Amino acid sequence: MELELKNGDYVPDGIGGVRRVSGREALAQRVLFRLTARRGSFPFWPELGSRLYQLGSLPASQRSAAAVQYVTEALAQEPVDVEEVVLTPQPGGTAELQVRLSCQDTGLDVMLEVQV
């Protein structure tokens, strides 16, 4: 079991403790954390996180391929296979990132917004 995080804070359980998650919910939480954390920002764990924040410095034509590489790299330590990564530009300098994963014959889809 892992402590539940939401927007970088632990989630209270309503009885003076902290909510815990396990299984698929814990995996989804770890995946989102690895994708949103900036790779290299943790000095004692330099490979934690992703380089998705660098997408905006690339030409638009290279962003989708880079997104696949960055997602695969970020999730290399998790027990998942990256099946599909779709980067869809949005107005205002952002893009929607949809990631389809498989883990032990079960699918897991995550979606987040990234700056481009």
C-alpha positions as CSV (number, residue, x, y, z in Angstrom):
1,M,0.0,0.0,0.0
2,E,1.1,3.5,-0.7
3,L,0.0,6.9,0.6
4,E,-2.4,8.7,-1.8
5,L,-1.2,11.9,-3.3
6,K,-3.4,14.6,-4.9
7,N,-1.8,17.8,-6.4
8,G,1.3,17.0,-4.4
9,D,-0.4,16.6,-1.0
10,Y,-1.3,13.6,1.0
11,V,-5.1,12.9,1.1
12,P,-6.6,12.7,4.5
13,D,-8.7,9.7,5.3
14,G,-11.2,11.7,7.4
15,I,-10.3,10.0,10.7
16,G,-7.0,11.7,11.4
17,G,-4.8,9.7,9.1
18,V,-3.8,9.5,5.5
19,R,-5.6,7.6,2.8
20,R,-3.7,4.7,1.3
21,V,-4.0,3.2,-2.2
22,S,-3.0,-0.1,-3.7
23,G,-3.0,-2.2,-6.8
24,R,-4.1,-0.4,-10.0
25,E,-4.8,2.9,-8.2
26,A,-1.3,2.9,-6.8
27,L,0.2,2.1,-10.2
28,A,-1.7,4.9,-11.8
29,Q,-0.6,7.3,-9.1
30,R,3.1,6.3,-9.6
31,V,2.8,6.6,-13.4
32,L,1.4,10.1,-13.2
33,F,4.0,11.1,-10.7
34,R,6.8,9.8,-13.0
35,L,5.4,11.6,-16.0
36,T,4.9,15.0,-14.3
37,A,8.1,15.2,-12.2
38,R,11.0,16.8,-14.0
39,R,13.7,14.3,-14.7
40,G,16.9,15.3,-12.9
41,S,15.1,17.4,-10.2
42,F,15.7,14.8,-7.5
43,P,19.5,14.9,-6.8
44,F,19.6,11.4,-5.1
45,W,17.4,9.8,-7.8
46,P,18.4,11.5,-11.1
47,E,16.5,9.1,-13.4
48,L,13.2,9.7,-11.7
49,G,10.7,11.8,-13.7
50,S,10.3,12.6,-17.4
51,R,11.7,15.1,-19.9
52,L,8.2,15.9,-21.2
53,Y,8.8,19.5,-20.0
54,Q,11.3,19.8,-22.9
55,L,8.7,19.2,-25.6
56,G,8.2,23.0,-26.1
57,S,11.8,23.4,-27.2
58,L,11.4,21.0,-30.1
59,P,9.9,21.7,-33.5
60,A,6.2,20.7,-33.6
61,S,7.0,17.9,-36.2
62,Q,9.3,16.2,-33.6
63,R,7.2,16.4,-30.5
64,S,5.1,13.2,-30.9
65,A,8.1,11.0,-31.4
66,A,9.9,12.7,-28.5
67,A,6.8,12.2,-26.3
68,V,6.9,8.5,-27.0
69,Q,10.6,8.4,-26.1
70,Y,10.2,10.5,-22.9
71,V,7.2,8.5,-21.7
72,T,9.0,5.2,-22.3
73,E,12.1,6.5,-20.5
74,A,10.2,7.8,-17.5
75,L,8.3,4.5,-17.0
76,A,11.2,2.1,-17.5
77,Q,11.2,1.2,-13.8
78,E,7.5,0.5,-13.6
79,P,6.0,-3.0,-14.4
80,V,4.2,-1.6,-17.5
81,D,4.5,-1.7,-21.3
82,V,3.9,1.5,-23.2
83,E,1.3,0.6,-25.9
84,E,0.5,4.0,-27.3
85,V,1.3,7.7,-26.8
86,V,-0.8,10.3,-28.4
87,L,0.1,14.0,-28.2
88,T,-2.7,16.4,-29.3
89,P,-2.0,20.1,-29.5
90,Q,-4.4,22.4,-27.6
91,P,-4.9,26.1,-27.7
92,G,-2.7,28.2,-25.4
93,G,0.6,26.4,-25.7
94,T,-0.4,23.1,-24.2
95,A,-1.0,19.6,-25.5
96,E,-3.1,16.7,-24.2
97,L,-1.0,13.6,-23.6
98,Q,-2.8,10.2,-23.7
99,V,-0.8,7.2,-22.7
100,R,-2.1,3.6,-23.0
101,L,-0.2,1.1,-20.9
102,S,-0.5,-2.6,-20.3
103,C,0.4,-4.3,-17.1
104,Q,-0.1,-8.1,-16.5
105,D,-2.6,-8.3,-19.4
106,T,-4.6,-5.4,-18.1
107,G,-4.9,-2.0,-19.7
108,L,-4.3,1.3,-18.0
109,D,-4.9,4.7,-19.6
110,V,-3.6,8.0,-18.2
111,M,-4.1,11.5,-19.5
112,L,-2.4,14.7,-18.6
113,E,-1.7,18.2,-20.0
114,V,1.8,19.2,-20.9
115,Q,3.3,22.5,-22.0
116,V,4.5,22.7,-25.6
